[in-house]
């Protein structure tokens, strides 16, 4: 079965990784960034070796997000980010092909242990089964 494993983040987290601290997130050092990227790279390598990795991507910061909705008149309403009303957005994801929910949960627990600076916010790792073409999971 395929699963989408998602990690979240906020604009303040991306800012902190670029050296701008806030009440939300402390500044990341170069060593902390390297440790995080190394940790995530090792997860990707391991999942590639087991054949469970279908795709994995980190996403650009919320400031580069664009929302498209329809107004009352039926015309597109386009809003560029970041969005003060939205605290967290999808920061990255994996599409995994795993034997069971238990296995993908083990992987999500490993993702949740990613190193980060003391005081940085912790977000849940979200798992969602991917429906097949028939609408079944």
Residue, then its C-alpha position, 0 to 999 in steps of 0.5 A: x500500500x502507498x502512504x503519504x508521510x508529511x512534515x510541517x513547518x512555518x515561515x518562521x522555521x524557514x527564516x530561522x534556518x536562514x539566521x533569523x530567529x523569532x519567538x517561534x523558532x531559534x536560529x539554526x547553526x550551520x552544524x544543526x542544518x548539516x545534521x538535519x540534512x544528513x539525517x533526512x538523507x540517511x532516511x531517504x537512502x535507507x528507504x531507497x535501499x528497501x524499495x519503499x521510497x517512491x518519492x520524497x521532496x522538501x518544499x519551498x518556504x510558505x512565502x513562495x506559496x500561492x493560493x487560488x480560489x474562486x470568488x463569488x463572481x466565479x473568477x479566480x482570486x489569487x493570493x501570494x504567501x506567506x499567510x498570517x492566518x496559517x501557522x503551519x504548512x506542508x514542508x516536505x513529504x515522502x510517498x512510500x510503498x510499505x507492507x503495513x501501517x505499522x511499518x510506515x508508522x516506524x518510519x514516521x517515528x524515525x522522521x520525528x526524531x530528526x535533530x533540531x535546535x533546542x527550543x525549535x517547535x515540534x510538529x507531528x509527522x502525518x501519515x495518510x494512505x493513498x487511495x488507488x484509482x478505484x477510490x479504495x485505499 
